[in-house]
Amino acid sequence: MRSVATGTPAPARPAAAGAPGAGAGPGRAPRQPRAAEAAGFGQAVPVMLGYVPVAFAFGVLGHTAGLPWWAMVAMSAFVYGGSSQFAALQLLAVGAAPYAIVLTTFVVNLRHLLLSAAIAPRLAGWRRREQALFAYELTDEAFAVHSAQYAERAERPKAEVFAFNTAVHASWVAGTLAGVLAGDLVTDVEALGLDYALPAMFMALLAAGVIADRRGLAVAVVAGGGAVGLTLLGLQYWAVLVAAAVAATFGLAVAEREGRADDGEAVHTEGAPGR
């Protein structure tokens, strides 16, 4: 600004420490990373409660199969896919060839292509390395939570998103390590019902997202019914991918039809005589 008395430029005053906008670039809104991280952790707690028992079961089964603890922890850290990890564990236990394990894991994880395609528009303004880190920690449950949160708030702090992803990933690794360490104490995982914790948690997340959305509920019914039917027909790992693709196509068709209906109603309303 300029001095009122002389019209010469007034000396710039440094921003006080802790003042809003201090240290921020021009046009940037002040950020509160701690509050965002706390919010992300709060969103992660229900998922963590489902992840820990399932990862614990995975660790126990790996210990029973004779795999070293570090291999189990590394699988949870780098593969980070529940169903694919269990499938790979079964193949390792029977001495399957490495290419069979890699191919099976790839097929089981193909559903993430659909998840990534659906969430990608929300990350359009992110840097490549941020997108890569987000994709690395994208799971079914994370997708459900992120989709619901982005539907409510189009702009979410990155600190919140990454706090959620880091917390749930850490719970999966910690649960695996606990299962490996307690492997000698647990002999029957199914008797404890640990194998059902993850499906139960995911159904709860799904119900919370579609219970008030008729279109979402219809898509969920088509996807679930199709996956069950195709599995009973023997399609196995491809059942989820095919059912998800069919359900997504169905949902897109319904959305376009509703959009045309809304446009027609708007035109009819605009052309109606005023009352």
N, C-alpha and C positions, 0 to 999 in steps of 0.2 A: 504494500500500500504506500501512498505518498503522504508526506507531512502536510497538514492543513496550513501551517503558517508559511512555509517556504516553497511548497510544491515539489521539493526534492524527495527522492526516495528515502523513506525511513529505514533505519537499520533493521534487518530481520531479527526477531527474537527467537532464541532456541526453544523448542518445545520442552516443557517440564517433564521430568522423568515420571512415568506412570500416567501422564495425561493422555486422553483419548487421541489416537492417531499418531502418538509419538513412536517413531521408528517404522511407521507404515509408509508405503510408497504413495504417490499421488493417486487419488481416486480409490484407494483401498479402504474398505470398512474395517474398523477395529475388530480383532478376533479374540475369542475367549477359548483357547485350546483346551484348558482344563475342564471347563463346563461341557465342551463338546465330547471330550474323552469320557467324562463321567456318564454322559447320555448314551454314548456307544456301549460302554460297559453294562449299563442298566438294560439295554436292549439285548445284550448277549447272555445275560444270566439264565433265562429260560432255555436257551439252546445249549448252554454249558451243562445244565442239569440233565439234559438228554444225551449229550455227547460222552460225558464221563463214564456212565455205566456201560455203554456200548464199546467204547475204547478199552475199558477194563476187561470186558469179555474177549476182545480181540487179543489183548496182551496175554490173558490166561491161555487162550487157544494156541497162541504162538509158542508160549513156554511149554505147553503140553506136547507140541509138535517137535520140540527140541531145537528151536531157532534161538540164536543168541539175543540177549536183551537189546544190544545196540542195533541189531538189524530190525527189530520190531519198532523201536523208537524212530529209527531213520525212515522206515516205511510210513509211519504216521506223520513225520515231519515233511517228507518230500512228495509222497504219493497223495496223501491227504484225501482219500476217497473211501468211505466206509465199505460200500458194496464191493468195490474193486479190490480193496485190501483183503476182505474175507475170501473173495474168489481166488486171489493170488495165493493166499495162505493154504487153501485147499489143494491147489495145484502143486505148491511146493511140498506139501505133506506126502503127495503120491509120487513125487519125483518127475513131474512134467518137464518137458523141454523148455528152455528159456523163451523161445519164440512163441510157444503156446501161451505162456504166462503174459507176455507183452501184448499179444493179440487179444486175449481175453480181457485184459485190463482196458485196452483201447475201446473195445466194443461196449463194455459196461459203462465207460465214461462218455460215450458219444452224446448222451443227453445234455452234457454241458455245452454243446454247440448251440442248442436251442436256448438254454439259459443265458449264455453269453450274448446271443443275438437279441434277446429281449431286453437285457439290461444295458447294452452298449450305448443306446442313445442318451442315457443319463450321464455317461462319462465322456461325451463328445469333446468337452473343453479341457479334459485332463491331459497331462503330459503322458508320453508313451510309457515311461517307466512306472508311473502311477497306475496306468491302466494294466500294465503287466503284473504289478504287485496285487492289484485287486483281483485279476483273473486267476492268479495263483491260489488265492484263498477263497474262491467262489465255490460253494457247495450248495446242495439242494436247500438246506435250511437257511443258509445265508441269503440265497436268492429270494426266498419267501419273505424274510424280514426286510431286506433292502427294497423289494418291490412295494411292500406295504408302506414303508417309510417314505419312499420317493413319491408314492401316490398322494400322500398327505402334504409333503414338502418337496417341491421340485428342486430347491437348492438346499443341500445338506453340507455341513462342514466336512471337509475331508478327514479331519481329526476324529470326528464321530464315526465315520465309516471304517477307518483303519483301526480304531480302538475296538470296534465290534469284531472285525475280522481277526485281529491279533488275539483277542480274548478267547474266542471260540476255538481257534487253532491251538492255542496253548492248552486249553482244557482237553482237547483230543490227544495231544502228545502226553500230557500228564496222566490221563486215564490209562493210556497204553502202558506207560512205565509202571504205574501202580499194579496193573494186571500182571505184568511180567514178574514183579517182585512178590506178588501174592499167588503166583501160579501153583505152588506146592500146597496151598491151603484150600484152593477151590478145585473141585474135581468135576462138578456138573454145572456148567453155566446156564443151561436151559432150565434147570430146576429153580433157579433164582429169578427167572423171567427177564434177565438183562438183555436178551436178544430182542425183546419187544419194546424197549425203551425208546429207540430211535423212531420206529414207525409211529408209535403213539404220540411222540412229541411233534412229528411232522404233520400228522393229522390234525392236531390241535392248532398248529400254525395255519394250516390250510383252512380250517373251519373259521378261524378268526378273520381271514382275509376275504372269504366268499359268502359268508352267512348273510350279508346285507346286499349282495350283488347277484341278481338273478342270472345275468350273463356269465359271470365268473363261476357260479354254481353249476350252470349247465355245462360249461367247459370242463369243470372238474369231474362231473359225472361221466361225460363222454371219455375223458382220458382214463379215469379209474376203471370204468366198465370195459373199455377197449383193451387196457393192459391185462386185466384179469382174463378176458376172453381169449386173447392171443396167447397168453401163457398156458391156458388150458389146452389150446390147440398145438402146443409144442414149440412156439416161437422163441421161448426162453428170453435171452438177453435183448433181442430185438423188439420184444413186445412193448417195453416202455417207450423206446424211441419212436416206433411207428404210431403207437397210441397218442403220444404227445404231439406228433406232427399232424395227425388227423384232428385232434382236439383244437390245436392252434388254428388250423385252417377253418374249422367250424366256428371258432370264436371270431375270427376275422370276417367271415361271411355275415355273421349275425351283427357285428359292429357296423359293417357297411350298410346293411339293410336298415338298421336303426338310424344311421346317419341320413340315409335318403328319406326315411319317413319323417325325421325331424325337419329336414330342409323343405319337404313338401308342406308340412304343417305351417312352417314359418311363412312360406309364400302365400298360402291360403289366408293366413291371419293378416298379412300386409295388404292383401287385395280385398279384404272384407270391408264394407262400409263402416265408418266410425259411428259409435253409439253415443 
